[in-house]
Every structure is written in structure tokens, then in C-alpha cells.
Amino acid sequence: MSKTLRRIKTHRKAKNIINGFYDNDTHCLLIHYSCESFYDIKDGKTPRITSIAVRYLNTAQTKSFSIHKVAELKQIPIDQINGSYDQLEKEMLKDFYKFMEEHKDYKWIHWNMRDINYGFTASVRVRTNRNKVKVPTGAIM
């Protein structure tokens, strides 16, 4: 098979997968997260997750989880957040983990979030000290 034919087949397959999301869009979530720079980590630790955004495909409503949001709800002044980052991050991830459990039957759509360097399940496991973080069964890449 020629290179061009393989690309066409791959494109068609991807298009069918993406179009399939809209057949059941009430149970599809798009997820993205941000973390500390991989390059600024000096001690070899997993980069701290700073925020997670989850968007419902059918309504375009977004649920957001962030360290600064937790700090604001706890009324921690912005100049005191540095000393509380680890605890605030754990609380944020605990809230996110609860959300994941409540949406475990959904399809989770993400881009390259599949490994220890940039993967939400690996990072959540490391950062919250949870032994068993369940990957949503519908997670796709």
C-alpha cells in the first residue's frame, strides 16, 4: 500500500472516531491540564499540576480545577500561596478525582496525555499518593 493510501485510510479512521463522539456527545468530556515547566524542575520530582479543565462536548460548559481557585475558596492571600502549594494541589486533585469517579462512564478526549511526562492519571497518582487511580474506561487519545 502506498504512503498516500495509508494516510487517506488513517485520516478516514480518525474522522470516523471524531464523528462518533457527536453520536453520544452527552457523555463526552474534553480534558486538558497545565503543570509546572518540565525544564524548571531541578530535583527530579513530577511537575506540579496547576490547573485542569474539563469541557462537556454537548454543552461547551467547562469545569475547572486549579490551585488558585482552591486558595481563593480557602481565603488564602495570594502572597501566601507559595507556602501552601503542595496541600492546595492535593485538595485540587482530590476534587478532580471525585469528578473523575462521577464521570467514569464518559468518554474522556485528550491529546497525548498518556505517559508519566504528560499524563493525567500518572500525575494524579504521584501527586496525591493514591495507589489506585482508575483511568476512565472511555479515555482515548
Secondary structure, DSSP 8 states (H G I E B T S, - for coil): --HHHHHHHHHHHHHHHHHHHHHTGGGEEEEEEEES-SSS-SS-----EEEEEEEETTT--EEEEEHHHHHHHTT--GGGSGGGHHHHHHHHHHHHHHHHHHTTTSEEE-SS--SSSS-HHHHHHHHHT-S-----TT-B-
